[in-house]
Protein backbone atom coordinates (compact mmCIF):
# COMPACT_ATOMS: atom_id res chain seq x y z
CA UNK A 1 0.00 0.00 0.00
CA UNK A 2 2.84 2.36 0.81
CA UNK A 3 4.48 1.60 -2.53
CA UNK A 4 1.22 2.14 -4.40
CA UNK A 5 0.70 5.47 -2.65
CA UNK A 6 4.24 6.53 -3.54
CA UNK A 7 3.78 5.50 -7.18
CA UNK A 8 0.46 7.35 -7.35
CA UNK A 9 2.21 10.58 -6.38
CA UNK A 10 5.39 10.06 -8.42
CA UNK A 11 4.30 7.98 -11.41
CA UNK A 12 5.29 10.69 -13.88
CA UNK A 13 8.79 11.04 -12.38
CA UNK A 14 9.23 7.26 -12.51
CA UNK A 15 8.08 7.22 -16.13
CA UNK A 16 10.53 9.96 -17.12
CA UNK A 17 13.55 8.43 -15.36
CA UNK A 18 12.80 4.93 -16.61
CA UNK A 19 12.20 6.11 -20.17
CA UNK A 20 15.46 8.06 -20.33
CA UNK A 21 17.68 5.30 -18.93
CA UNK A 22 16.01 2.51 -20.89
CA UNK A 23 16.49 4.50 -24.10
CA UNK A 24 20.19 4.92 -23.31
CA UNK A 25 20.56 1.24 -22.35
CA UNK A 26 18.91 0.17 -25.62
CA UNK A 27 21.27 2.31 -27.68
CA UNK A 28 24.35 0.99 -25.86
CA UNK A 29 23.13 -2.60 -26.18
CA UNK A 30 22.54 -2.24 -29.91
CA UNK A 31 25.99 -0.70 -30.36
CA UNK A 32 27.61 -3.46 -28.28
CA UNK A 33 25.84 -6.12 -30.32
CA UNK A 34 27.05 -4.57 -33.57
CA UNK A 35 23.56 -3.73 -34.79
CA UNK A 36 24.69 -0.41 -36.28
CA UNK A 37 26.23 -1.86 -39.41
CA UNK A 38 26.50 1.07 -41.81
CA UNK A 39 27.93 3.91 -39.69
CA UNK A 40 27.86 3.26 -35.92
CA UNK A 41 29.32 6.64 -34.95
CA UNK A 42 26.81 8.55 -37.05
CA UNK A 43 23.97 6.43 -35.66
CA UNK A 44 24.93 7.17 -32.07
CA UNK A 45 25.46 10.86 -32.83
CA UNK A 46 22.05 11.09 -34.48
CA UNK A 47 20.25 9.21 -31.71
CA UNK A 48 21.76 11.15 -28.83
CA UNK A 49 21.18 14.46 -30.59
CA UNK A 50 17.55 13.70 -31.42
CA UNK A 51 16.86 12.46 -27.89
CA UNK A 52 18.43 15.63 -26.44
CA UNK A 53 16.15 17.72 -28.65
CA UNK A 54 13.03 15.74 -27.67
CA UNK A 55 13.83 16.01 -23.96
CA UNK A 56 14.47 19.75 -24.25
CA UNK A 57 11.17 20.22 -26.09
CA UNK A 58 9.38 18.23 -23.37
CA UNK A 59 10.96 20.40 -20.67
CA UNK A 60 9.79 23.51 -22.51
CA UNK A 61 6.30 22.00 -22.75
CA UNK A 62 5.85 21.53 -18.98
CA UNK A 63 4.79 25.09 -18.13
CA UNK A 64 2.41 25.46 -21.12
CA UNK A 65 0.80 22.09 -20.30
CA UNK A 66 0.14 23.27 -16.75
CA UNK A 67 -1.18 26.58 -18.06
CA UNK A 68 -3.51 25.02 -20.62
CA UNK A 69 -4.89 22.02 -18.72
CA UNK A 70 -3.82 22.66 -15.12
CA UNK A 71 -1.75 19.46 -14.87
CA UNK A 72 0.60 20.51 -12.06
CA UNK A 73 2.40 17.17 -11.80
CA UNK A 74 4.22 17.94 -15.02
CA UNK A 75 6.10 20.76 -13.27
CA UNK A 76 7.78 18.17 -11.04
CA UNK A 77 9.62 16.63 -13.99
CA UNK A 78 10.62 19.89 -15.69
CA UNK A 79 14.07 20.02 -14.06
CA UNK A 80 14.73 16.33 -14.66
CA UNK A 81 13.87 16.68 -18.34
CA UNK A 82 16.22 19.64 -18.66
CA UNK A 83 19.08 17.83 -16.92
CA UNK A 84 18.55 14.74 -19.06
CA UNK A 85 18.52 16.92 -22.16
CA UNK A 86 21.95 18.18 -21.12
CA UNK A 87 23.09 14.59 -20.45
CA UNK A 88 22.16 13.49 -23.96
CA UNK A 89 23.61 16.68 -25.45
CA UNK A 90 26.88 15.86 -23.65
CA UNK A 91 26.84 12.30 -25.04
CA UNK A 92 26.11 13.78 -28.46
CA UNK A 93 29.08 16.14 -28.18
CA UNK A 94 31.43 13.48 -26.76
CA UNK A 95 30.55 11.12 -29.60
CA UNK A 96 31.30 13.92 -32.05
CA UNK A 97 34.66 14.96 -30.57
CA UNK A 98 35.73 11.50 -29.36
CA UNK A 99 34.57 8.86 -31.81
CA UNK A 100 34.37 11.13 -34.84
CA UNK A 101 37.47 13.30 -34.36
CA UNK A 102 39.49 11.29 -31.83
CA UNK A 103 39.76 14.26 -29.43
CA UNK A 104 42.03 16.04 -31.92
CA UNK A 105 41.76 19.59 -30.54
CA UNK A 106 43.10 21.25 -33.70
CA UNK A 107 40.54 19.54 -35.93
CA UNK A 108 37.74 20.10 -33.42
CA UNK A 109 38.58 23.80 -33.13
CA UNK A 110 38.64 24.14 -36.89
CA UNK A 111 35.25 22.45 -37.30
CA UNK A 112 33.68 24.52 -34.51
CA UNK A 113 34.90 27.76 -36.11
CA UNK A 114 33.95 26.84 -39.68
CA UNK A 115 30.74 24.80 -39.56
CA UNK A 116 27.68 26.84 -38.66
CA UNK A 117 25.67 23.85 -37.42
CA UNK A 118 28.49 23.03 -34.97
CA UNK A 119 28.56 26.63 -33.71
CA UNK A 120 24.81 26.58 -33.05
CA UNK A 121 24.96 23.21 -31.31
CA UNK A 122 28.01 24.17 -29.23
CA UNK A 123 26.34 27.42 -28.10
CA UNK A 124 23.20 25.51 -27.09
CA UNK A 125 25.34 23.03 -25.16
CA UNK A 126 27.10 25.80 -23.23
CA UNK A 127 23.72 27.28 -22.25
CA UNK A 128 22.42 23.87 -21.12
CA UNK A 129 25.60 23.35 -19.08
CA UNK A 130 25.11 26.69 -17.33
CA UNK A 131 21.43 25.98 -16.64
CA UNK A 132 22.16 22.48 -15.35
CA UNK A 133 24.82 23.72 -12.93
CA UNK A 134 22.49 26.42 -11.57
CA UNK A 135 19.35 24.25 -11.48
CA UNK A 136 19.72 23.32 -7.80
CA UNK A 137 17.84 24.97 -4.94
CA UNK A 138 21.15 26.26 -3.58
CA UNK A 139 21.85 28.23 -6.75
CA UNK A 140 18.25 29.39 -6.83
CA UNK A 141 18.71 30.96 -3.40
CA UNK A 142 22.09 32.49 -4.31
CA UNK A 143 20.83 34.11 -7.49
CA UNK A 144 17.43 35.19 -6.17
CA UNK A 145 15.40 37.01 -8.81
CA UNK A 146 18.24 36.67 -11.30
CA UNK A 147 17.73 32.89 -11.30
CA UNK A 148 14.54 33.15 -13.36
CA UNK A 149 16.15 35.63 -15.71
CA UNK A 150 19.10 33.30 -16.23
CA UNK A 151 16.92 30.26 -16.87
CA UNK A 152 14.98 32.07 -19.54
CA UNK A 153 18.03 31.27 -21.66
CA UNK A 154 16.46 27.84 -22.09
CA UNK A 155 14.28 29.44 -24.77
CA UNK A 156 17.40 30.50 -26.65
CA UNK A 157 18.85 27.01 -26.20
CA UNK A 158 15.71 25.52 -27.72
CA UNK A 159 15.95 27.82 -30.74
CA UNK A 160 19.68 27.08 -31.19
CA UNK A 161 19.12 23.31 -31.01
CA UNK A 162 16.43 23.52 -33.70
CA UNK A 163 18.71 25.70 -35.86
CA UNK A 164 21.50 23.15 -35.34
CA UNK A 165 19.16 20.37 -36.46
CA UNK A 166 17.88 22.33 -39.45
CA UNK A 167 21.40 23.09 -40.72
CA UNK A 168 22.56 19.52 -40.11
CA UNK A 169 19.54 17.47 -41.14
CA UNK A 170 18.95 16.25 -44.67
CA UNK A 171 15.25 15.81 -43.92
CA UNK A 172 14.12 19.42 -43.54
CA UNK A 173 10.53 18.34 -42.90
CA UNK A 174 11.41 16.62 -39.62
CA UNK A 175 13.47 19.62 -38.56
CA UNK A 176 10.59 21.92 -39.49
CA UNK A 177 8.20 19.93 -37.30
CA UNK A 178 10.46 20.34 -34.28
CA UNK A 179 10.84 24.02 -35.11
CA UNK A 180 7.08 24.47 -35.28
CA UNK A 181 6.59 22.78 -31.90
CA UNK A 182 9.24 24.96 -30.27
CA UNK A 183 7.70 28.09 -31.83
CA UNK A 184 4.27 27.18 -30.44
CA UNK A 185 5.68 26.45 -26.98
CA UNK A 186 7.51 29.77 -26.92
CA UNK A 187 4.37 31.60 -28.05
CA UNK A 188 2.38 29.97 -25.23
CA UNK A 189 4.82 31.51 -22.75
CA UNK A 190 4.01 35.08 -23.81
CA UNK A 191 2.34 36.84 -20.84
CA UNK A 192 -0.83 37.84 -22.69
CA UNK A 193 -1.21 34.35 -24.17
CA UNK A 194 -0.74 32.71 -20.77
CA UNK A 195 -3.28 35.06 -19.20
CA UNK A 196 -5.85 34.32 -21.90
CA UNK A 197 -5.31 30.56 -21.61
CA UNK A 198 -5.56 30.63 -17.81
CA UNK A 199 -8.81 32.60 -17.94
CA UNK A 200 -10.18 30.26 -20.58
CA UNK A 201 -9.29 27.19 -18.51
CA UNK A 202 -10.99 28.64 -15.45
CA UNK A 203 -14.13 29.46 -17.44
CA UNK A 204 -14.28 25.93 -18.85
CA UNK A 205 -13.79 24.48 -15.36
CA UNK A 206 -16.62 26.66 -14.01
CA UNK A 207 -18.95 25.60 -16.83
CA UNK A 208 -18.17 21.91 -16.28
CA UNK A 209 -18.56 22.28 -12.52
CA UNK A 210 -21.92 24.03 -12.96
CA UNK A 211 -23.22 21.31 -15.28
CA UNK A 212 -22.06 18.57 -12.92
CA UNK A 213 -23.87 20.22 -9.99
CA UNK A 214 -26.98 20.50 -12.15
CA UNK A 215 -26.86 16.79 -13.05
CA UNK A 216 -26.36 15.52 -9.51
CA UNK A 217 -28.72 17.94 -7.74
CA UNK A 218 -32.09 16.43 -6.71
CA UNK A 219 -35.04 17.43 -8.84
C-alpha positions, 0 to 999 in steps of 0.5 A: 500500500505504501508503494502504491501510494508513492507510485500514485504521487510520483508515477510521472517522475518514474516514467521519465527516469525509466524512459530516459535510462532505458532508451540509453541502455537500448542504444548501448546494447545495440551498439555493443551487439554490432547492430549499427552496421552502416555507420555506428558513430553517425547512428549514435550521434544522431540518436543522442542528438535527437533524444536531447532535442526531444527532452528539451522540447518536453521540458519547454512543454511543462509550463504550457501544459500546466497553463492550458490544462492545469496538470501541475504534476508535469512541473515536477519533472521539468528540471529532470527533463532539462538535466537529461537533455543536457546529459544526452547533449553531452553524449552527443558532443562526446561522440562527435569529438571522441569517436568522430574526431578522436579528441584532436583539438586542432581539428575540433577547433577548426570544425567549430569555427567553420561549420555553422551547425556546430557553432549553433549546437556548441552554443546551445550546449554551453547554455544547457551546461550553465542551466544544469549547474544552476538548477539546484535549490542552492543556486536558486537561493544564491541568485534570487530574482536573477535565477529566473532571468538566467533560466529564460536562456532555455528558450534560446537554447531551444531555438539554437538546437532547432537551428543546429538540427535544421542546418545539419539534417537532410530531412528538412521536414522533420526539422521543421516539425520540431521548429514548429513545436518549439515556436508554439511552446515559446508563443504559449509563454508570452504573458498575454497568451498565458493570461488568456489561456488561464482565464479560458481554462478557469471558465471551462472548469466553471462551466463543467462544474456548474453542469455537474452540480446540475446533473447531480442535484435532486429534482 
